[in-house]
Amino acid sequence: MRPRARVALEASSAAVSTRCDGLDAVLRGGVRTRQLTEIVGESGSAKTILCCQLVLAAQIDLGCAVVYVHTEGPAPTPILRRMASSKRMAAAFGSEEAARGALERVYVVKALSDAESLRETLGSLSAVLAHPVDASAPVRMIVVDSVAAPFRDCLLYTSDAADDTPCVDLGGRRI
């Protein structure tokens, strides 16, 4: 992307603070809407915690709803509940009730554990984006935790395939 185009895109997209000054500095203010941000790290490095924190921060910073797509393990709802009931979030939202109410604007979706299911799930989100449940809080952030998980198993099973069959075909591109 050309530098001028990047500056224009950043100016037209809002940033959601990670609530970590150092990380926000690296991200130039936080995670931007209208852009793709990939968070990577070792297993157990708190990527899911950061994703949950972003879900609540998006509501504080942007007043929007968030879709949380999870691809492995149980839904992160216990983590979200603990975070929303914390004193820090109650202060950020203005009250404990408002912080707990934020969970009503988090749409948690389970994608099955294969690449094709993830593609279908992401494709089906257009209905929520076009017709938000709450018009005063449209979806402005989609979190996918983890986009890599469906491909790990797929790559394990197809790496020795004699016919080089792709895991999933995304519009003519083989993965």
Buried (B, 14 or more C-beta within 10 A) or exposed (E): EEEEEEEEEBEEBBBBBBBEEEBBEEBEEBBBBEEEBEBEEEEEEEBBEBBBBBBBBBBBBBEBBBBBBBBBEEEBBEBBEEBBEBEEBBEBBEEBEBBBEBBEBBBBBBBEBBBBBBBEBBEEBEEBEEEBEEEEBBBBBBBBBBBEBBBEBBEEEBEEEEEEEEBBEEEEEEE
